[in-house]
Amino acid sequence: MTFNEEYAIEALWHEINHNRVKKYLGFFGDSPQKILMETVNQFVSRHTYDEFLRKLGGEAKFKAQILEGGYGYTTMVNNFRYLLKRIGFEETTALKRLQKILFDD
């Protein structure tokens, strides 16, 4: 797959993850809540789309590039990752906690 094809899988996974959320609150417009929700969903999706792709029989070859510079919500995700780094919070720990909040709670 090309970068664009692999990113399309990630984008599909992002939309699927919206539907996996246990408690949808219905944020609209450019509210701070919606911006945060999209940032968290994109962060989680970029970190986990390779698992989804593997289940489809594929292999992620551009994960690092997609994590760093995927098209959707790039600035928001990069700012979030930078904030995590600045406060010394591991991305893998944040990922596990956010997945629990999104999909289990």
C-alpha atoms as a printed R data frame, in Angstrom:
    type eleno elety resid chain resno       x      y      z
1   ATOM     1    CA   MET     A     1   0.000  0.000  0.000
2   ATOM     2    CA   THR     A     2   1.013  3.581 -0.527
3   ATOM     3    CA   PHE     A     3   1.073  6.178  2.254
4   ATOM     4    CA   ASN     A     4  -2.256  7.565  1.036
5   ATOM     5    CA   GLU     A     5  -3.902  4.130  0.938
6   ATOM     6    CA   GLU     A     6  -2.648  3.318  4.426
7   ATOM     7    CA   TYR     A     7  -3.783  6.707  5.675
8   ATOM     8    CA   ALA     A     8  -7.234  6.023  4.197
9   ATOM     9    CA   ILE     A     9  -7.410  2.912  6.405
10  ATOM    10    CA   GLU     A    10  -6.447  5.052  9.401
11  ATOM    11    CA   ALA     A    11  -9.141  7.579  8.485
12  ATOM    12    CA   LEU     A    12 -11.719  4.782  8.258
13  ATOM    13    CA   TRP     A    13 -10.535  3.505 11.661
14  ATOM    14    CA   HIS     A    14 -10.966  7.031 13.070
15  ATOM    15    CA   GLU     A    15 -14.616  7.027 11.965
16  ATOM    16    CA   ILE     A    16 -15.180  3.501 13.289
17  ATOM    17    CA   ASN     A    17 -13.760  4.606 16.637
18  ATOM    18    CA   HIS     A    18 -16.331  7.394 16.818
19  ATOM    19    CA   ASN     A    19 -18.963  4.674 16.712
20  ATOM    20    CA   ARG     A    20 -17.214  2.550 19.346
21  ATOM    21    CA   VAL     A    21 -17.387  5.271 21.994
22  ATOM    22    CA   LYS     A    22 -19.583  4.178 24.893
23  ATOM    23    CA   LYS     A    23 -20.974  7.592 25.799
24  ATOM    24    CA   TYR     A    24 -21.546  9.956 22.889
25  ATOM    25    CA   LEU     A    25 -22.269 13.472 24.089
26  ATOM    26    CA   GLY     A    26 -23.117 15.049 20.727
27  ATOM    27    CA   PHE     A    27 -20.665 17.931 20.444
28  ATOM    28    CA   PHE     A    28 -21.184 20.200 17.473
29  ATOM    29    CA   GLY     A    29 -19.501 23.160 15.837
30  ATOM    30    CA   ASP     A    30 -16.090 24.265 17.021
31  ATOM    31    CA   SER     A    31 -16.739 23.866 20.730
32  ATOM    32    CA   PRO     A    32 -13.715 23.119 22.919
33  ATOM    33    CA   GLN     A    33 -15.338 19.779 23.780
34  ATOM    34    CA   LYS     A    34 -15.572 18.759 20.120
35  ATOM    35    CA   ILE     A    35 -11.996 19.825 19.434
36  ATOM    36    CA   LEU     A    36 -10.767 17.763 22.381
37  ATOM    37    CA   MET     A    37 -12.910 14.782 21.366
38  ATOM    38    CA   GLU     A    38 -11.536 14.839 17.811
39  ATOM    39    CA   THR     A    39  -7.967 15.204 19.087
40  ATOM    40    CA   VAL     A    40  -8.288 12.231 21.426
41  ATOM    41    CA   ASN     A    41 -10.038 10.096 18.805
42  ATOM    42    CA   GLN     A    42  -7.383 10.900 16.212
43  ATOM    43    CA   PHE     A    43  -4.557 10.256 18.698
44  ATOM    44    CA   VAL     A    44  -6.015  6.853 19.573
45  ATOM    45    CA   SER     A    45  -6.780  6.016 15.935
46  ATOM    46    CA   ARG     A    46  -3.269  6.827 14.733
47  ATOM    47    CA   HIS     A    47  -1.764  4.668 17.437
48  ATOM    48    CA   THR     A    48  -4.055  1.680 16.841
49  ATOM    49    CA   TYR     A    49  -4.999  1.567 13.162
50  ATOM    50    CA   ASP     A    50  -2.185 -0.915 12.530
51  ATOM    51    CA   GLU     A    51  -4.037 -3.494 14.661
52  ATOM    52    CA   PHE     A    52  -7.160 -2.944 12.563
53  ATOM    53    CA   LEU     A    53  -5.133 -3.218  9.354
54  ATOM    54    CA   ARG     A    54  -3.522 -6.447 10.564
55  ATOM    55    CA   LYS     A    55  -6.981 -7.952 11.155
56  ATOM    56    CA   LEU     A    56  -7.790 -7.125  7.535
57  ATOM    57    CA   GLY     A    57  -4.674 -8.982  6.416
58  ATOM    58    CA   GLY     A    58  -2.495 -5.935  5.829
59  ATOM    59    CA   GLU     A    59   0.636 -4.506  7.353
60  ATOM    60    CA   ALA     A    60   1.279 -0.913  8.395
61  ATOM    61    CA   LYS     A    61   4.448  0.377  6.770
62  ATOM    62    CA   PHE     A    62   3.877  4.103  7.268
63  ATOM    63    CA   LYS     A    63   2.742  4.179 10.905
64  ATOM    64    CA   ALA     A    64   5.514  6.524 12.062
65  ATOM    65    CA   GLN     A    65   4.819  8.946  9.215
66  ATOM    66    CA   ILE     A    66   1.074  8.811  9.793
67  ATOM    67    CA   LEU     A    67   1.523  9.345 13.523
68  ATOM    68    CA   GLU     A    68   3.734 12.365 12.841
69  ATOM    69    CA   GLY     A    69   1.960 13.882  9.864
70  ATOM    70    CA   GLY     A    70  -1.335 12.301  8.922
71  ATOM    71    CA   TYR     A    71  -3.677 14.742  7.216
72  ATOM    72    CA   GLY     A    72  -6.542 14.910  9.691
73  ATOM    73    CA   TYR     A    73  -6.191 16.995 12.839
74  ATOM    74    CA   THR     A    74  -2.411 17.177 12.383
75  ATOM    75    CA   THR     A    75  -1.823 20.296 14.435
76  ATOM    76    CA   MET     A    76  -4.128 19.208 17.242
77  ATOM    77    CA   VAL     A    77  -2.554 15.754 17.536
78  ATOM    78    CA   ASN     A    78   0.983 17.117 17.317
79  ATOM    79    CA   ASN     A    79   0.199 19.700 20.014
80  ATOM    80    CA   PHE     A    80  -1.284 16.981 22.231
81  ATOM    81    CA   ARG     A    81   1.748 14.739 21.753
82  ATOM    82    CA   TYR     A    82   4.047 17.690 22.487
83  ATOM    83    CA   LEU     A    83   2.127 18.443 25.680
84  ATOM    84    CA   LEU     A    84   2.422 14.822 26.806
85  ATOM    85    CA   LYS     A    85   6.157 14.926 26.167
86  ATOM    86    CA   ARG     A    86   6.598 18.251 27.989
87  ATOM    87    CA   ILE     A    87   4.865 16.970 31.119
88  ATOM    88    CA   GLY     A    88   6.730 13.671 30.984
89  ATOM    89    CA   PHE     A    89   3.683 11.486 30.297
90  ATOM    90    CA   GLU     A    90   4.360  8.433 28.123
91  ATOM    91    CA   GLU     A    91   2.188  8.188 25.017
92  ATOM    92    CA   THR     A    92   1.600  4.477 25.581
93  ATOM    93    CA   THR     A    93   0.242  5.198 29.060
94  ATOM    94    CA   ALA     A    94  -1.966  7.999 27.740
95  ATOM    95    CA   LEU     A    95  -3.171  5.707 24.951
96  ATOM    96    CA   LYS     A    96  -4.217  2.947 27.368
97  ATOM    97    CA   ARG     A    97  -6.047  5.376 29.629
98  ATOM    98    CA   LEU     A    98  -7.790  7.131 26.774
99  ATOM    99    CA   GLN     A    99  -8.894  3.837 25.208
100 ATOM   100    CA   LYS     A   100 -10.427  2.828 28.540
101 ATOM   101    CA   ILE     A   101 -12.254  6.154 28.801
102 ATOM   102    CA   LEU     A   102 -13.507  6.003 25.212
103 ATOM   103    CA   PHE     A   103 -14.418  2.366 24.819
104 ATOM   104    CA   ASP     A   104 -14.917  0.871 28.296
105 ATOM   105    CA   ASP     A   105 -16.283  3.539 30.634
